[in-house]
């Protein structure tokens, strides 16, 4: 009976030591994953992070109802890189929450225009012209923004003037544009 208690205590102690070792390895691996640059003397570790945001000038959600052919709807937003020394890579997502129709409507289009505070050639802006508004969420495009910079975008939604007004009566369109940092 005493041997079983000793074996149980030994097994419990051994299991705790193994779990503690696994936990320490997990913490060490997680820490090392986020280390970006180690200085040459191998004593100091520098971790660089990027701070980016999106600012909406109208409203965050795009909500359209009682749509009329020939009318243009504009939404303005900016992408901001607050980092001091890191070039930001990002994707703009057109998140469709309530599509206008179940099928793509070639008369319902979007365009995306952009400008930047910087003329740096490293900046890459996203442009789209007269694209059919999707029925499902998609990546509009990928951009690059230099440190301490702001890029301005205008999303224009349009229903072509030659469209049948009857097919838009009672229809609602809900979507949003959001930023996703591209780690590649």
ROSE-4610 file (N, C-alpha, C; in Angstrom, 1 decimal, always signed):
// ROSE-4610
residu = [X/X/X/X/X/X/X/X/X/X/X/X/X/X/X/X/X/X/X/X/X/X/X/X/X/X/X/X/X/X/X/X/X/X/X/X/X/X/X/X/X/X/X/X/X/X/X/X/X/X/X/X/X/X/X/X/X/X/X/X/X/X/X/X/X/X/X/X/X/X/X/X/X/X/X/X/X/X/X/X/X/X/X/X/X/X/X/X/X/X/X/X/X/X/X/X/X/X/X/X/X/X/X/X/X/X/X/X/X/X/X/X/X/X/X/X/X/X/X/X/X/X/X/X/X/X/X/X/X/X/X/X/X/X/X/X/X/X/X/X/X/X/X/X/X/X/X/X/X/X/X/X/X/X/X/X/X/X/X/X/X/X/X/X/X/X/X/X/X/X/X/X/X/X/X/X/X/X/X/X/X/X/X/X/X/X/X/X/X/X/X/X/X/X/X/X/X/X/X/X/X/X/X/X/X/X/X/X/X/X/X/X/X/X/X/X/X/X/X/X/X/X/X/X/X/X/X/X/X/X/X/X/X/X/X/X/X/X/X/X/X/X/X/X/X/X/X/X/X/X/X/X/X/X/X/X/X/X/X/X/X/X/X/X/X/X/X/X/X/X/X/X/X/X/X/X/X/X/X/X/X/X/X/X/X/X/X/X/X/X/X/X/X/X/X/X/X/X/X/X/X/X/X/X/X/X/X/X/X/X/X/X/X/X/X/X/X/X/X/X/X/X/X/X/X/X/X/X/X/X/X/X/X/X/X/X/X/X/X/X/X/X/X/X/X/X/X/X/X/X/X/X/X/X/X/X/X/X/X/X/X/X/X/X/X/X/X/X/X/X/X/X/X/X/X/X/X/X/X/X/X/X/X/X/X/X/X/X/X/X/X/X/X/X/X/X/X/X/X/X/X/X/X/X/X/X/X/X/X/X/X/X/X/X/X/X/X/X/X/X/X/X/X/X/X/X/X/X/X/X/X/X/X/X/X/X/X/X/X/X/X/X/X/X/X/X/X/X/X/X/X/X/X/X/X/X/X/X/X/X/X/X/X/X/X/X/X/X/X/X/X/X/X/X/X/X/X/X/X/X/X/X/X/X/X/X/X/X/X/X/X/X/X/X/X/X/X/X/X/X/X/X/X/X/X/X/X/X/X/X/X/X/X/X/X/X/X/X/X/X/X/X/X/X/X/X/X/X/X/X/X/X/X/X/X/X/X/X/X/X/X/X/X/X/X/X/X/X/X/X/X/X]
num = [1/1/1/2/2/2/3/3/3/4/4/4/5/5/5/6/6/6/7/7/7/8/8/8/9/9/9/10/10/10/11/11/11/12/12/12/13/13/13/14/14/14/15/15/15/16/16/16/17/17/17/18/18/18/19/19/19/20/20/20/21/21/21/22/22/22/23/23/23/24/24/24/25/25/25/26/26/26/27/27/27/28/28/28/29/29/29/30/30/30/31/31/31/32/32/32/33/33/33/34/34/34/35/35/35/36/36/36/37/37/37/38/38/38/39/39/39/40/40/40/41/41/41/42/42/42/43/43/43/44/44/44/45/45/45/46/46/46/47/47/47/48/48/48/49/49/49/50/50/50/51/51/51/52/52/52/53/53/53/54/54/54/55/55/55/56/56/56/57/57/57/58/58/58/59/59/59/60/60/60/61/61/61/62/62/62/63/63/63/64/64/64/65/65/65/66/66/66/67/67/67/68/68/68/69/69/69/70/70/70/71/71/71/72/72/72/73/73/73/74/74/74/75/75/75/76/76/76/77/77/77/78/78/78/79/79/79/80/80/80/81/81/81/82/82/82/83/83/83/84/84/84/85/85/85/86/86/86/87/87/87/88/88/88/89/89/89/90/90/90/91/91/91/92/92/92/93/93/93/94/94/94/95/95/95/96/96/96/97/97/97/98/98/98/99/99/99/100/100/100/101/101/101/102/102/102/103/103/103/104/104/104/105/105/105/106/106/106/107/107/107/108/108/108/109/109/109/110/110/110/111/111/111/112/112/112/113/113/113/114/114/114/115/115/115/116/116/116/117/117/117/118/118/118/119/119/119/120/120/120/121/121/121/122/122/122/123/123/123/124/124/124/125/125/125/126/126/126/127/127/127/128/128/128/129/129/129/130/130/130/131/131/131/132/132/132/133/133/133/134/134/134/135/135/135/136/136/136/137/137/137/138/138/138/139/139/139/140/140/140/141/141/141/142/142/142/143/143/143/144/144/144/145/145/145/146/146/146/147/147/147/148/148/148/149/149/149/150/150/150/151/151/151/152/152/152/153/153/153/154/154/154/155/155/155/156/156/156/157/157/157/158/158/158/159/159/159/160/160/160/161/161/161/162/162/162/163/163/163/164/164/164/165/165/165/166/166/166/167/167/167/168/168/168/169/169/169/170/170/170/171/171/171/172/172/172/173/173/173/174/174/174/175/175/175/176/176/176/177/177/177/178/178/178/179/179/179/180/180/180/181/181/181/182/182/182/183/183/183/184/184/184]
x = [+0.8/+0.0/+0.9/+1.9/+2.8/+3.5/+3.9/+4.5/+3.6/+2.3/+1.3/+1.2/+1.2/+1.2/+2.4/+3.6/+4.8/+4.8/+4.3/+4.3/+3.3/+2.1/+1.2/+1.8/+2.5/+3.1/+4.2/+5.0/+6.0/+5.4/+4.4/+3.7/+3.1/+2.5/+1.9/+3.0/+4.1/+5.2/+5.8/+6.0/+6.6/+5.7/+4.4/+3.4/+3.5/+3.5/+3.6/+4.8/+6.0/+7.2/+7.2/+6.6/+6.5/+5.6/+4.4/+3.5/+4.1/+4.9/+5.6/+6.6/+7.3/+8.3/+7.6/+6.5/+5.8/+5.3/+4.8/+4.4/+5.5/+6.6/+7.8/+8.2/+8.2/+8.6/+7.6/+6.3/+5.3/+5.5/+5.8/+6.0/+7.3/+8.3/+9.6/+9.4/+8.6/+8.4/+7.5/+6.5/+5.7/+6.5/+7.3/+8.2/+9.1/+9.7/+10.7/+10.0/+8.7/+8.0/+7.8/+7.6/+7.4/+8.7/+9.8/+11.0/+11.4/+11.5/+11.8/+13.3/+14.0/+15.4/+16.2/+17.3/+18.2/+19.5/+19.9/+21.1/+22.3/+23.4/+24.6/+25.2/+25.1/+25.8/+24.9/+23.8/+22.9/+22.5/+22.6/+22.2/+20.8/+20.6/+19.4/+18.5/+17.2/+16.2/+15.3/+15.0/+14.2/+12.9/+11.8/+10.5/+9.9/+9.7/+9.0/+7.6/+6.7/+5.3/+4.8/+3.7/+3.1/+1.7/+1.5/+0.2/-0.5/-1.6/-2.4/-3.8/-4.6/-6.0/-6.7/-8.0/-8.9/-9.8/-10.0/-10.9/-12.0/-13.2/-14.4/-14.8/-15.1/-15.5/-17.0/-17.7/-19.2/-19.7/-19.7/-20.1/-19.4/-19.4/-18.7/-19.5/-20.8/-21.6/-22.1/-22.2/-22.9/-24.3/-25.2/-26.6/-27.4/-27.9/-28.7/-30.0/-31.0/-32.4/-33.1/-34.2/-34.9/-33.9/-33.2/-32.2/-32.9/-32.2/-32.7/-31.7/-32.0/-31.0/-30.5/-29.3/-28.7/-28.1/-28.4/-27.9/-26.6/-25.7/-24.4/-24.3/-23.7/-23.5/-22.0/-21.5/-20.1/-19.8/-18.7/-18.2/-16.7/-16.3/-14.9/-14.3/-13.1/-12.3/-10.8/-10.0/-8.6/-7.9/-6.7/-5.9/-4.7/-4.4/-3.3/-2.2/-1.0/+0.1/+0.9/+0.7/+1.3/+2.7/+3.2/+4.5/+5.6/+6.7/+7.8/+8.7/+8.8/+9.8/+9.4/+8.1/+7.7/+6.7/+7.0/+6.1/+4.9/+3.7/+2.5/+2.0/+1.6/+0.9/-0.5/-1.5/-2.8/-3.7/-4.9/-5.9/-7.2/-7.9/-9.2/-10.3/-11.1/-12.2/-13.5/-14.3/-15.6/-16.5/-17.0/-17.8/-19.3/-19.9/-21.3/-22.1/-22.9/-23.8/-25.2/-25.8/-27.0/-26.9/-26.8/-26.6/-27.9/-27.8/-28.9/-29.8/-29.1/-29.8/-29.0/-29.5/-28.8/-27.8/-28.0/-27.1/-26.4/-25.2/-24.5/-25.3/-25.5/-26.3/-25.3/-25.2/-24.2/-24.5/-25.8/-26.1/-25.8/-25.4/-25.0/-23.5/-22.8/-21.3/-20.6/-19.4/-18.6/-17.2/-16.7/-15.4/-14.7/-13.3/-12.5/-11.4/-11.4/-10.3/-9.5/-8.2/-7.3/-6.3/-5.9/-4.7/-3.9/-2.7/-1.9/-1.2/-0.9/-0.1/+1.3/+1.8/+3.2/+3.3/+4.3/+4.6/+5.6/+6.0/+6.9/+6.5/+7.4/+7.0/+6.8/+7.1/+6.8/+5.3/+4.6/+3.2/+2.5/+1.6/+0.8/-0.7/-1.4/-2.8/-3.7/-4.9/-5.9/-6.8/-7.0/-7.9/-8.8/-10.1/-11.1/-12.0/-12.4/-13.3/-14.5/-15.7/-16.9/-17.0/-16.7/-16.8/-18.2/-18.7/-20.0/-19.9/-20.9/-20.9/-21.1/-20.2/-20.4/-21.6/-22.0/-23.0/-22.4/-21.1/-20.5/-19.2/-18.7/-17.6/-16.3/-15.5/-14.3/-13.2/-11.9/-10.8/-10.8/-11.0/-11.0/-9.6/-8.5/-7.2/-6.2/-4.9/-3.8/-3.1/-2.7/-2.0/-0.8/+0.1/+1.3/+1.3/+1.6/+1.7/+2.9/+3.6/+4.9/+4.6/+5.6/+5.5/+5.0/+4.2/+3.6/+2.9/+2.1/+1.4/-0.1/-0.8/-2.3/-2.7/-3.5/-4.0/-5.5/-6.1/-7.5/-8.2/-9.4/-10.1/-11.5/-12.1/-13.5/-14.1/-15.1/-15.8/-17.1/-17.3/-18.5/-19.4/-20.6/-21.6/-22.6/-22.9/-23.7/-24.7/-25.9/-26.9/-27.0/-26.7/-26.7/-28.1/-28.1/-29.3/-30.3/-29.8/-30.7/-31.4/-31.2/-31.7/-33.2/-33.9/-35.3/-35.5/-36.2/-36.4/-37.2/-38.0/-38.9/-38.1/-37.0/-36.2/-35.5/-35.5/-34.8/-35.8/-37.1/-38.1/-38.1/-38.0/-38.0/-36.7/-35.7/-34.4/-33.5/-32.7/-31.8/-30.4/-29.4/-28.0/-27.2/-26.6/-25.8/-24.4/-23.4/-22.0/-21.1/-19.8/-18.8/-17.4/-16.5/-15.2/-14.3/-13.4/-12.5/-11.1/-10.2/-8.8/-8.3/-7.5/-6.8/-5.3/-4.5/-3.1/-2.6/-1.8/-1.2/+0.2/+0.3/+1.6/+2.6/+2.3/+3.2/+4.2]
y = [-1.2/+0.0/+1.3/+1.3/+2.4/+2.6/+1.5/+1.6/+2.3/+2.0/+2.6/+4.1/+4.5/+5.9/+6.6/+6.0/+6.6/+6.7/+5.6/+5.6/+6.7/+6.8/+7.9/+9.3/+9.5/+10.8/+11.1/+10.0/+10.2/+10.5/+9.8/+10.0/+11.4/+11.8/+13.2/+14.2/+14.1/+15.0/+15.0/+13.9/+13.8/+14.5/+14.2/+14.8/+16.4/+16.9/+18.3/+18.9/+18.2/+18.7/+18.8/+17.7/+17.7/+18.8/+19.0/+20.1/+21.5/+21.6/+22.9/+23.1/+22.1/+22.2/+22.5/+21.9/+22.2/+23.7/+24.1/+25.5/+26.5/+26.2/+27.1/+27.1/+26.0/+25.9/+26.7/+26.6/+27.3/+28.8/+29.3/+30.7/+31.2/+30.4/+30.7/+30.8/+29.8/+29.8/+31.0/+31.3/+32.4/+33.7/+33.9/+35.1/+35.2/+34.1/+34.1/+34.3/+33.9/+34.2/+35.6/+36.4/+37.9/+38.7/+38.1/+38.9/+39.1/+40.4/+40.6/+40.8/+41.4/+41.7/+41.5/+40.8/+40.7/+41.5/+42.4/+43.2/+42.2/+42.7/+41.9/+41.4/+42.1/+41.7/+40.6/+40.3/+39.2/+39.4/+40.7/+41.0/+41.7/+42.6/+43.4/+42.8/+42.8/+42.3/+43.5/+43.7/+44.8/+44.2/+44.6/+44.1/+45.3/+45.3/+46.4/+46.0/+46.9/+46.7/+47.8/+47.5/+48.5/+48.9/+50.2/+50.7/+51.4/+50.8/+51.3/+51.4/+52.3/+52.4/+52.9/+52.8/+53.3/+54.3/+55.4/+56.5/+56.7/+56.7/+56.9/+58.3/+59.0/+60.4/+60.5/+59.6/+59.6/+58.8/+57.5/+56.6/+55.3/+54.4/+53.1/+52.2/+52.0/+51.1/+51.9/+51.2/+51.7/+51.1/+51.9/+51.5/+52.3/+51.6/+52.2/+51.6/+52.4/+52.0/+53.0/+52.6/+53.5/+54.0/+53.1/+53.4/+53.9/+54.8/+55.4/+55.4/+54.9/+54.9/+56.4/+56.5/+57.8/+58.5/+58.0/+58.7/+58.0/+58.8/+58.4/+58.5/+57.5/+57.5/+57.4/+58.3/+58.4/+58.1/+57.4/+57.1/+57.4/+58.2/+58.6/+58.0/+57.5/+57.0/+57.1/+56.9/+57.0/+55.8/+55.5/+54.5/+55.2/+55.0/+55.7/+54.8/+55.2/+54.4/+55.3/+55.0/+55.8/+55.3/+54.3/+53.8/+54.7/+54.7/+55.6/+55.1/+53.8/+53.3/+52.0/+51.6/+50.4/+50.7/+50.2/+50.3/+49.3/+49.8/+48.9/+48.3/+47.1/+46.4/+46.1/+46.3/+46.1/+45.6/+45.1/+44.7/+45.4/+45.9/+46.5/+45.4/+45.2/+44.2/+44.9/+44.5/+45.0/+43.9/+44.2/+43.2/+43.4/+42.6/+42.7/+42.0/+42.7/+42.1/+41.8/+42.7/+42.5/+42.9/+41.9/+42.3/+42.9/+43.7/+44.3/+43.2/+42.3/+41.1/+39.9/+38.7/+37.5/+37.3/+37.9/+37.8/+39.1/+39.1/+40.3/+41.1/+42.4/+43.3/+44.2/+44.1/+44.9/+46.4/+46.8/+48.2/+48.8/+48.0/+48.5/+48.3/+49.5/+49.4/+50.2/+50.0/+50.8/+51.1/+52.3/+52.7/+53.1/+53.0/+53.4/+54.3/+55.5/+56.5/+56.7/+57.1/+57.3/+58.3/+59.0/+59.9/+59.6/+60.2/+60.0/+61.4/+61.5/+62.6/+62.6/+61.4/+61.3/+60.9/+61.4/+61.1/+60.0/+59.4/+58.3/+57.1/+56.6/+55.6/+54.2/+54.1/+52.9/+52.7/+53.9/+53.8/+53.2/+52.3/+51.7/+51.9/+52.6/+52.8/+51.9/+51.8/+50.9/+51.7/+51.3/+52.0/+51.0/+51.2/+50.4/+51.3/+50.9/+51.7/+50.9/+51.3/+50.7/+49.2/+48.7/+47.2/+46.9/+45.8/+45.3/+45.1/+45.6/+45.4/+43.9/+43.3/+41.8/+41.5/+40.2/+39.8/+39.1/+38.9/+38.3/+39.2/+39.1/+39.8/+39.4/+40.4/+40.1/+41.1/+40.8/+41.7/+42.6/+43.9/+44.9/+45.0/+45.0/+45.1/+45.2/+45.3/+45.4/+46.7/+47.3/+48.6/+48.6/+49.5/+49.7/+51.2/+51.4/+52.8/+53.0/+54.1/+54.5/+55.0/+55.0/+55.4/+56.9/+57.1/+58.4/+59.0/+58.2/+58.7/+58.4/+59.1/+58.9/+58.8/+57.8/+57.6/+57.9/+58.6/+58.9/+58.2/+57.6/+56.8/+57.4/+57.3/+57.6/+56.4/+55.7/+54.6/+55.2/+55.0/+55.6/+54.4/+54.4/+53.4/+54.1/+53.4/+54.0/+53.0/+53.5/+52.7/+53.4/+52.7/+53.3/+53.9/+55.0/+55.7/+55.0/+54.1/+53.3/+52.1/+52.0/+50.8/+51.0/+49.9/+49.8/+50.2/+51.3/+51.7/+50.7/+49.9/+49.0/+47.9/+47.5/+46.4/+46.8/+48.1/+48.6/+49.0/+49.1/+49.5/+48.4/+49.0/+48.1/+47.3/+47.6/+46.9/+47.6/+46.9/+47.5/+46.9/+47.7/+47.2/+47.7/+46.7/+47.0/+46.4/+47.2/+46.7/+47.6/+47.2/+48.1/+47.8/+48.7/+48.5/+48.5/+47.5/+47.5/+47.1/+47.4/+47.2/+45.9/+45.2/+44.0/+44.1/+44.1/+44.2/+42.9/+43.1/+42.0/+41.7/+40.5/+40.1/+39.5/+39.4/+38.8/+39.7]
z = [+0.0/+0.0/+0.0/+0.8/+0.9/-0.5/-1.2/-2.5/-3.5/-3.4/-4.4/-4.1/-2.8/-2.5/-3.0/-2.8/-3.3/-4.8/-5.5/-7.0/-7.4/-6.8/-7.1/-6.9/-5.8/-5.6/-6.6/-6.9/-7.9/-9.3/-9.7/-11.0/-11.0/-9.9/-9.9/-10.0/-9.2/-9.3/-10.7/-11.3/-12.6/-13.6/-13.5/-14.5/-14.3/-13.1/-12.9/-13.5/-13.3/-13.9/-15.4/-16.0/-17.5/-17.9/-17.3/-17.7/-17.5/-16.5/-16.2/-17.4/-17.7/-18.8/-20.1/-20.4/-21.7/-21.7/-20.5/-20.4/-20.6/-20.0/-20.2/-21.7/-22.3/-23.7/-24.6/-24.3/-25.0/-24.9/-23.7/-23.5/-24.2/-24.2/-24.8/-26.4/-26.9/-28.3/-28.8/-28.0/-28.3/-28.3/-27.3/-27.2/-28.4/-28.8/-29.9/-31.2/-31.3/-32.6/-32.8/-31.8/-32.0/-32.0/-31.8/-31.9/-33.4/-33.8/-35.2/-35.5/-34.6/-34.8/-33.6/-33.7/-32.5/-32.9/-32.0/-32.3/-32.3/-32.9/-33.1/-31.9/-30.8/-29.6/-28.8/-29.4/-28.8/-27.4/-26.9/-25.6/-25.5/-26.5/-26.6/-27.6/-27.3/-28.3/-28.6/-29.9/-30.3/-31.0/-30.5/-31.1/-31.7/-33.1/-33.8/-34.1/-33.8/-34.1/-35.0/-35.7/-36.5/-35.9/-36.1/-35.6/-36.8/-37.2/-38.3/-37.9/-38.6/-38.3/-39.5/-39.4/-40.5/-39.9/-40.5/-40.0/-41.1/-40.6/-41.4/-41.3/-42.4/-42.4/-42.5/-43.1/-43.1/-41.9/-42.1/-41.1/-41.4/-40.4/-40.6/-41.5/-41.3/-42.1/-43.3/-44.4/-45.6/-45.6/-45.5/-45.5/-46.5/-47.5/-48.6/-48.7/-48.8/-49.0/-49.9/-50.5/-51.5/-52.6/-53.2/-54.2/-55.4/-56.1/-57.3/-58.4/-59.6/-60.7/-61.0/-61.3/-61.6/-60.4/-59.2/-58.0/-57.5/-57.1/-56.6/-55.1/-54.5/-53.0/-52.7/-51.9/-51.7/-50.2/-49.9/-48.6/-48.5/-47.6/-47.5/-46.2/-46.4/-45.2/-45.5/-44.5/-44.6/-44.0/-44.4/-43.8/-43.3/-42.0/-41.3/-40.8/-41.0/-40.4/-39.4/-38.2/-37.1/-36.7/-37.3/-37.0/-37.5/-36.7/-37.0/-38.1/-38.3/-39.2/-39.9/-39.9/-40.5/-41.6/-42.8/-43.9/-43.7/-43.8/-43.5/-44.8/-44.8/-45.9/-45.4/-46.2/-45.8/-46.9/-46.6/-47.5/-47.2/-48.1/-47.9/-48.2/-47.2/-47.4/-47.6/-48.6/-48.9/-48.3/-47.1/-46.3/-46.6/-47.4/-47.7/-46.7/-45.9/-44.9/-45.5/-46.3/-46.9/-48.4/-49.3/-50.7/-51.3/-52.3/-52.9/-53.6/-54.3/-54.9/-54.6/-54.9/-54.8/-55.9/-57.0/-58.2/-58.4/-59.0/-59.3/-60.3/-59.9/-60.8/-61.5/-62.8/-63.5/-63.5/-63.2/-63.1/-61.7/-60.7/-59.4/-59.3/-59.4/-59.5/-58.4/-58.2/-57.3/-57.9/-57.4/-57.8/-56.6/-56.6/-55.4/-55.9/-55.4/-55.7/-54.5/-54.7/-53.5/-53.8/-52.7/-52.7/-51.4/-51.4/-50.2/-49.8/-48.5/-48.0/-48.5/-48.9/-49.3/-50.8/-51.4/-52.8/-52.9/-51.8/-51.7/-52.7/-53.5/-54.4/-53.8/-52.5/-51.7/-51.5/-51.4/-51.2/-52.4/-52.2/-53.3/-52.9/-53.7/-53.4/-54.2/-53.8/-54.5/-55.3/-56.6/-57.4/-58.1/-58.2/-58.9/-59.6/-60.8/-61.6/-62.1/-61.9/-62.4/-62.3/-61.1/-60.8/-60.3/-60.7/-60.2/-58.7/-57.9/-56.5/-56.2/-55.4/-55.2/-54.3/-54.3/-53.4/-52.1/-52.1/-51.0/-50.7/-49.5/-49.1/-49.9/-50.1/-50.9/-50.6/-51.0/-50.8/-52.0/-51.8/-52.9/-53.5/-52.6/-53.1/-52.0/-52.3/-51.3/-51.5/-50.4/-50.5/-49.6/-49.8/-48.9/-48.5/-47.2/-46.7/-46.0/-46.2/-45.6/-44.2/-43.3/-41.9/-41.8/-40.8/-40.5/-41.7/-42.3/-43.5/-43.4/-44.3/-44.4/-45.8/-46.1/-47.5/-47.4/-48.4/-48.4/-49.5/-49.2/-50.1/-50.2/-51.4/-51.7/-52.4/-51.7/-52.3/-52.9/-54.2/-54.9/-55.3/-54.9/-55.3/-56.2/-57.3/-58.4/-59.0/-59.2/-60.0/-61.3/-62.4/-63.7/-64.0/-64.7/-64.9/-65.8/-66.6/-67.5/-66.9/-65.6/-64.8/-64.6/-64.5/-64.2/-62.7/-62.4/-61.0/-60.2/-60.9/-60.1/-59.4/-60.0/-59.3/-58.1/-57.7/-56.5/-55.4/-55.7/-54.7/-53.6/-52.4/-51.2/-50.9/-51.7/-51.5/-50.6/-49.8/-48.9/-49.1/-49.0/-49.2/-47.9/-47.3/-46.1/-46.2/-46.0/-46.2/-45.3/-45.3/-44.7/-45.3/-45.2/-45.7/-44.4/-44.4/-43.2/-43.7/-42.8/-43.1/-42.4/-43.1/-42.5/-42.8/-41.7/-41.9/-42.5/-43.5/-44.3/-43.7/-43.1/-42.5/-43.5/-44.7/-45.7/-46.2]
